[in-house]
Amino acid sequence: MLKEIVITIQSWGEANRFISKHKLWKWVVIPGLIYTILFVGAMYFFARSATAVIEYFTHIMQLSNWIQTFQNSLLGFLFTFTGIILWLTLLFFYFSFFKYICLIIGSPIFAYLSRKTESIIENDDHSPGWSEIKNEMGRGIYIALRNCGWQTIYLVGLILLSLIPIVGWITPLIVLVVECYYYGFSMLDYGFARNSFSSSKSIQFIGRHKGLAITNGFLFFLMHVAIIFAPAYAIIAATLTVHQVKDS
């Protein structure tokens, strides 16, 4: 896995040089602006609703008064901290669905940008047509929906785990790893789709090389410091990664 992590980090570094050299900034900025607007809106909605959800569950389970009796005790601290962990887990849950909506809406751009990146690498002047982009867009949507289904199953279980004091405190870290894996998976598949990898073969390959997907997804999360660049960098870096590993 260490080798896979190194390859992915190198690809992200190469993505910056690649974008500048081949003047792809319009494909970074325009999708990035759309993504940023959607992200800010989604996080605003989360901030308004997540606390209400936690308060609702606390109320129906009649925990409010009981917790107040332990306010100054270790048990009170445990329940308060568990509430914070639940809030963080719900944040990732919201972000997961937001991410897949963006993957589906942005599939034409991701398909085009991945194909454009590979054509530059291969010195191919052929401009991708709509039929090629449409096929890869359809597969991208299928993989996004498939990953969304599996990730939702895991997240529901992890939300329940987060309710357990102490044991559940590690939940946000596990959720982050799952998030990174499935997002990186979706980005990498665009590259594998053009290299004689069926959906099932791509699923098997990425399953055996999880470091590629997890690192790509993790760097995507870090890129939210400069959020506007995150989606395009993720797909270009993923395509560069596939170019390095496809022969193996």
Secondary structure, DSSP 8 states (H G I E B T S, - for coil): -HHHHHHHHHHHHHHHHHHHHTT-HHHHHHHHHHHHHHHHHHHHHHHHHHHHHHHHHHHHTT-HHHHHTTTTSHHHHHHHHHHHHHHHHHHHHHHHHHHHHHHHHTHHHHHHHHHHHHHHHTT------HHHHHHHHHHHHHHHHHHHHHHHHHHHHHHHHHTSTTGGGGHHHHHHHHHHHHHHHHHHHHHHHTTT--HHHHHHHHHH-HHHHHHHHHHHHHGGGGGGGHHHHHHHHHHHHHHHHTT-
